[in-house]
């Protein structure tokens, strides 16, 4: 079953407030990605923050369960629940877009770009 939860003014570090969308709904995800693309079109550096969380099933092959995407300070953070979502070409195409640089911070504090 599709769900979409929105959270406003989630407190992050200090006085930073985030708007978060947590969903497995393809339509909501497509709306969020279209909003990201409009924002990125105006940016010189097209950087998308990305983080993956994996399933914790013992003995099972680790699969991505949730992807977190963020673009700029004014855009909502998208938490897309892959583990209960249908495969989506729009999502795959966004991740494969060579115009965007995807960056994530590792636990060691190193920054990794793709």
N, C-alpha and C positions, 0 to 999 in steps of 0.2 A: 504494500500500500504506500502511495506517495505521501510525503510530508514536507512541510516547509515551515521552519520556525525562524522568526526574526527577533533579534535582540538589539536594543539601542542602548547607547551609553554604558557599555560594558567597560569597567575600569581596567586599564592596563597599567603600565609603569607610570607611577606618579599621577599626573593629572591628564593622561592620555585616555580618551574615550573612544571606543570602537563600536561600529555597527557591524553585527554579524548575521549572516544568513546561513542556516544549517538546513540542508535539504537533500533529498534523493530524487526530487522532481525534475525531470528533464526540461520542462518548460521554464521553471524558475531558474535553473542553471543556465539555460540559453539566454534568458533576460539579463542575468548577471554578467555573463561573458560578453554580450553585446555592449553593455554599459562599460565594461573594462576596455573593450576595443575602441569605443568612442573616446575614452579618456587617454588611452595610449597613443591614439592617432595624433594627439596634440603634443605629445612628449618627445623630446629629443632622444632621451635614453628610454627605451621601452623595456623596463625591468618588471618582472612579475615574481613576487615572493611565492615560494612553493614549499610545502612540507607534506610528507606522507606518513600516515599511521597504518600499521599492519595488523592483521588479525593475530590473535594470540592462541590459536588452537594448537594444543600440544601435539606434536608428531605430524602436523599438517604442514604442507608447503606454505610458506609465508606469502600472503597476497595483500596488495594494498586494500585497506578497508575504508579509508577516508583521505581525501586530499584537501589541503588548505591552500587557498590562493589569496593573495593580497596585491593590490595595485595602488600606490600612492596613499596619502593620508586621508583623502576625502571619500574614498570608495569603500563600500562594505567588504568585509572579509568573507569569502565564500568557503564554507565547509561543505564539500560535496561527498555524501555518504555512498561511496562506490560499492560497498558490500551489499547494499540493498537497492541498487539502481540498475536500470537497464543500460546496456552498452549504448553509447551515443556518439554519433559521428561529429557533431558540433564540438563536443568536449575534446575528442581525439584530435580534431583539426586545430583547435586552439593550442593544445599542447605541442603540436608538431609545427606550428607556425615559426618559420626561421627569422621573422622580424623581431621576435621577442626573446629576451634573455631571461632565463629562469634561474633564480638564486635561492639558495637555502643555507641556513646556518646549521652546522653540525654540532653535536653535543660537546665536542672539544673546543668549540668557539670559532673554528675555521669557517670561512665563507666559501661556498662552492658555486661556481657559475656553470651554466650549460648553454 
